[in-house]
Amino acid sequence: MANPESRVTIHMAASLDGFIARKDGSVDWLETSDEFAGGRTLDPGFIESFLATIDCYVMGSRTYETALRFETQGFGWTYGDKPTFVLTTRDLPRKRETVEFHRGNLAQLVNERLRPAFRAIWFVGGGMLSGECLRLGLADEVRYSILPILIGDGIPFFDKLDRDVALHLAEVNAYTSGVVELRYEVRGRIAGTGE
Ligand SMILES: NC(=O)c1ccc[n+]([C@@H]2O[C@H](COP(=O)([O-])OP(=O)(O)OC[C@H]3O[C@@H](n4cnc5c(N)ncnc54)[C@H](OP(=O)(O)O)[C@@H]3O)[C@@H](O)[C@H]2O)c1
């Protein structure tokens, strides 16, 4: 049964032209050197307490493979000890007990498994899974962190949206790093558009 207090958030960082990775999957451009004097500073204590409010993560297999690569390169596992659900049809390496693999019906996973058990459910990419999440009407909120860079081409934030999705701008924050974070509430899909 759905938990009315549960909330599905899609969060990713993207270039100003709307890409979450280059075509080859690289995210080297995520580190930028911009400075915005009027921006907010993110202190590590705030980040830590904010991350503590997230109850579980959901991601596509390609994002999982990127996370594993980062770990191999010595950057650690980004998702702490939070339950992490990975969508895949393949047999991928399972390196920690908090990771669970799923295939198939995403709506069933979210509505029957995740919503009853977790309040803050975070979809953290990639574009393919985020598109599926929105197409199925599963997301309550979209958090879009725009980096001060244009990369020209790449993997889009949302893959293959088949209709318009109306949003409500709920929050805007600009940081000293030049990153702007937009938080939108999903008002719903607009029937009949894009078909
Ligand atoms: N900038 C950011 O914040 C950010 C965030 C996340 C990711 N990224 C980048 O984005 C790239 C990955 O994005 P992406 O759009 O290519 O891929 P993705 O969404 O991470 O993964 C797509 C894969 O997920 C699996 N999948 C999706 N829905 C499924 C379902 N219902 N059932 C079973 N499996 C399902 C399929 O994998 P199988 O083929 O295994 O079945 C599919 O190929 C990476 O380069 C990553 O680094 C960037």
The ligand as an SDF file (V2000), in Angstrom:
LIG
                    3D

 48 52  0  0  0  0  0  0  0  0999 V2000
   25.4090   14.3440  -13.7670 N   0  0  0  0  0  0  0  0  0  0  0  0
   24.7860   13.5590  -12.9160 C   0  0  0  0  0  0  0  0  0  0  0  0
   24.2770   13.9810  -11.8650 O   0  0  0  0  0  0  0  0  0  0  0  0
   24.6670   12.0920  -13.2270 C   0  0  0  0  0  0  0  0  0  0  0  0
   23.8520   11.2880  -12.4120 C   0  0  0  0  0  0  0  0  0  0  0  0
   23.7160    9.9570  -12.7390 C   0  0  0  0  0  0  0  0  0  0  0  0
   24.3650    9.4240  -13.8380 C   0  0  0  0  0  0  0  0  0  0  0  0
   25.1640   10.2100  -14.5920 N   0  0  0  0  0  0  0  0  0  0  0  0
   25.8120    9.6560  -15.7900 C   0  0  0  0  0  0  0  0  0  0  0  0
   24.8010    9.2340  -16.7070 O   0  0  0  0  0  0  0  0  0  0  0  0
   25.2500    8.0740  -17.4040 C   0  0  0  0  0  0  0  0  0  0  0  0
   24.2300    6.9630  -17.2910 C   0  0  0  0  0  0  0  0  0  0  0  0
   22.9540    7.4190  -17.7220 O   0  0  0  0  0  0  0  0  0  0  0  0
   22.0820    6.5800  -18.7770 P   0  0  0  0  0  0  0  0  0  0  0  0
   20.8570    7.3560  -19.0720 O   0  0  0  0  0  0  0  0  0  0  0  0
   22.9800    6.2050  -19.9200 O   0  0  0  0  0  0  0  0  0  0  0  0
   21.7860    5.2020  -18.0220 O   0  0  0  0  0  0  0  0  0  0  0  0
   21.0590    4.8260  -16.6320 P   0  0  0  0  0  0  0  0  0  0  0  0
   19.7100    5.4400  -16.5730 O   0  0  0  0  0  0  0  0  0  0  0  0
   21.9840    5.0110  -15.4990 O   0  0  0  0  0  0  0  0  0  0  0  0
   20.9300    3.2450  -16.8340 O   0  0  0  0  0  0  0  0  0  0  0  0
   20.1590    2.7270  -17.8820 C   0  0  0  0  0  0  0  0  0  0  0  0
   20.0800    1.2230  -17.7140 C   0  0  0  0  0  0  0  0  0  0  0  0
   19.2960    0.9140  -16.5630 O   0  0  0  0  0  0  0  0  0  0  0  0
   18.6400   -0.3340  -16.7790 C   0  0  0  0  0  0  0  0  0  0  0  0
   17.1870   -0.1410  -16.6520 N   0  0  0  0  0  0  0  0  0  0  0  0
   16.4660    0.9890  -16.7830 C   0  0  0  0  0  0  0  0  0  0  0  0
   15.1680    0.7520  -16.5380 N   0  0  0  0  0  0  0  0  0  0  0  0
   15.0690   -0.5560  -16.2530 C   0  0  0  0  0  0  0  0  0  0  0  0
   13.9890   -1.4100  -15.8980 C   0  0  0  0  0  0  0  0  0  0  0  0
   12.7330   -0.9660  -15.7800 N   0  0  0  0  0  0  0  0  0  0  0  0
   14.2580   -2.7110  -15.6640 N   0  0  0  0  0  0  0  0  0  0  0  0
   15.5150   -3.1890  -15.7650 C   0  0  0  0  0  0  0  0  0  0  0  0
   16.5790   -2.4130  -16.0930 N   0  0  0  0  0  0  0  0  0  0  0  0
   16.3470   -1.1340  -16.3390 C   0  0  0  0  0  0  0  0  0  0  0  0
   19.0340   -0.8030  -18.1750 C   0  0  0  0  0  0  0  0  0  0  0  0
   20.2330   -1.5520  -17.9210 O   0  0  0  0  0  0  0  0  0  0  0  0
   20.6480   -3.0160  -18.4050 P   0  0  0  0  0  0  0  0  0  0  0  0
   21.1740   -2.8460  -19.7630 O   0  0  0  0  0  0  0  0  0  0  0  0
   21.6860   -3.3740  -17.3970 O   0  0  0  0  0  0  0  0  0  0  0  0
   19.4380   -3.8750  -18.3550 O   0  0  0  0  0  0  0  0  0  0  0  0
   19.4010    0.4940  -18.8800 C   0  0  0  0  0  0  0  0  0  0  0  0
   20.2870    0.3140  -19.9360 O   0  0  0  0  0  0  0  0  0  0  0  0
   26.5870    7.6730  -16.7980 C   0  0  0  0  0  0  0  0  0  0  0  0
   27.6100    8.1680  -17.6300 O   0  0  0  0  0  0  0  0  0  0  0  0
   26.6070    8.4130  -15.4730 C   0  0  0  0  0  0  0  0  0  0  0  0
   27.9080    8.7580  -15.0900 O   0  0  0  0  0  0  0  0  0  0  0  0
   25.3210   11.5390  -14.3180 C   0  0  0  0  0  0  0  0  0  0  0  0
  1  2  1  0
  2  3  2  0
  2  4  1  0
  4  5  1  0
  4 48  2  0
  5  6  2  0
  6  7  1  0
  7  8  2  0
  8  9  1  0
  8 48  1  0
  9 10  1  0
  9 46  1  0
 10 11  1  0
 11 12  1  0
 11 44  1  0
 12 13  1  0
 13 14  1  0
 14 15  2  0
 14 16  1  0
 14 17  1  0
 17 18  1  0
 18 19  2  0
 18 20  1  0
 18 21  1  0
 21 22  1  0
 22 23  1  0
 23 24  1  0
 23 42  1  0
 24 25  1  0
 25 26  1  0
 25 36  1  0
 26 27  1  0
 26 35  1  0
 27 28  2  0
 28 29  1  0
 29 30  1  0
 29 35  2  0
 30 31  1  0
 30 32  2  0
 32 33  1  0
 33 34  2  0
 34 35  1  0
 36 37  1  0
 36 42  1  0
 37 38  1  0
 38 39  2  0
 38 40  1  0
 38 41  1  0
 42 43  1  0
 44 45  1  0
 44 46  1  0
 46 47  1  0
M  CHG  2   8   1  16  -1
M  END
$$$$
